Amino acid sequence: MSNMEQANLITEALNLTFFGMGFVFLFLTLLVLVTKLMSVIVQKTNTQKPAEINGMDDEIDEETKFVIEEAIKIHRGA
């Protein structure tokens, strides 16, 4: 193989490498942007509060609070 052929092969390899890496970079950048855009759209369309989604009230009654505290004590072995 002559030096000219080797230089052409190296040039082609570098071109393929740069185009390949550039394509991957652009694809991943586009993927991140689309994901962020979808997140913004979902947040704007979702008007419910987290407590409404879970079906939980802001306050717990005293009996439930007592039961939870006792369960924690039992779990810790106190």
KOLDRENVO-181650 format. One record per residue (C-alpha): z, x, y; residue number from 1. Coordinates in nm, 3 decimals. Example, Ala and Ser with C-alpha at 12.3 -4.5 7.8 and 13.67 -1.06 7.14 Angstrom:
KOLDRENVO-181650
(site (0.780,1.230,-0.450),1)
(site (0.714,1.367,-0.106),2)
//
This chain:
KOLDRENVO-181650
(site (0.000,0.000,0.000),1)
(site (-0.087,0.135,0.338),2)
(site (0.136,0.144,0.642),3)
(site (-0.070,-0.131,0.806),4)
(site (-0.016,-0.366,0.512),5)
(site (0.357,-0.292,0.511),6)
(site (0.379,-0.360,0.883),7)
(site (0.198,-0.692,0.836),8)
(site (0.432,-0.792,0.552),9)
(site (0.739,-0.704,0.758),10)
(site (0.602,-0.898,1.057),11)
(site (0.535,-1.203,0.839),12)
(site (0.883,-1.177,0.684),13)
(site (1.047,-1.158,1.027),14)
(site (0.841,-1.455,1.154),15)
(site (0.938,-1.661,0.850),16)
(site (1.303,-1.564,0.890),17)
(site (1.318,-1.652,1.259),18)
(site (1.132,-1.981,1.218),19)
(site (1.351,-2.074,0.922),20)
(site (1.675,-1.992,1.102),21)
(site (1.552,-2.166,1.416),22)
(site (1.467,-2.479,1.220),23)
(site (1.811,-2.483,1.054),24)
(site (1.980,-2.429,1.391),25)
(site (1.786,-2.714,1.553),26)
(site (1.850,-2.946,1.257),27)
(site (2.226,-2.879,1.259),28)
(site (2.242,-2.920,1.638),29)
(site (2.059,-3.252,1.613),30)
(site (2.294,-3.358,1.332),31)
(site (2.602,-3.284,1.546),32)
(site (2.457,-3.470,1.847),33)
(site (2.365,-3.777,1.641),34)
(site (2.711,-3.780,1.481),35)
(site (2.881,-3.762,1.823),36)
(site (2.654,-4.037,1.956),37)
(site (2.741,-4.259,1.660),38)
(site (3.111,-4.191,1.718),39)
(site (3.082,-4.292,2.085),40)
(site (2.894,-4.609,1.993),41)
(site (3.153,-4.708,1.731),42)
(site (3.441,-4.642,1.972),43)
(site (3.281,-4.855,2.243),44)
(site (3.202,-5.143,2.008),45)
(site (3.545,-5.136,1.844),46)
(site (3.769,-5.322,2.088),47)
(site (4.061,-5.389,1.855),48)
(site (4.383,-5.195,1.886),49)
(site (4.498,-4.991,1.584),50)
(site (4.793,-5.226,1.531),51)
(site (4.555,-5.523,1.515),52)
(site (4.337,-5.346,1.261),53)
(site (4.632,-5.270,1.034),54)
(site (4.785,-5.613,1.088),55)
(site (5.114,-5.459,1.199),56)
(site (5.328,-5.580,1.486),57)
(site (5.470,-5.348,1.748),58)
(site (5.828,-5.430,1.653),59)
(site (6.002,-5.433,1.315),60)
(site (6.289,-5.670,1.255),61)
(site (6.636,-5.529,1.188),62)
(site (6.641,-5.612,0.816),63)
(site (6.315,-5.427,0.752),64)
(site (6.439,-5.131,0.955),65)
(site (6.761,-5.122,0.750),66)
(site (6.570,-5.137,0.420),67)
(site (6.341,-4.851,0.526),68)
(site (6.638,-4.636,0.632),69)
(site (6.816,-4.700,0.301),70)
(site (6.503,-4.617,0.102),71)
(site (6.470,-4.286,0.290),72)
(site (6.838,-4.205,0.217),73)
(site (6.791,-4.283,-0.152),74)
(site (6.475,-4.075,-0.165),75)
(site (6.647,-3.775,-0.005),76)
(site (6.942,-3.812,-0.243),77)
(site (7.202,-3.866,0.028),78)
//
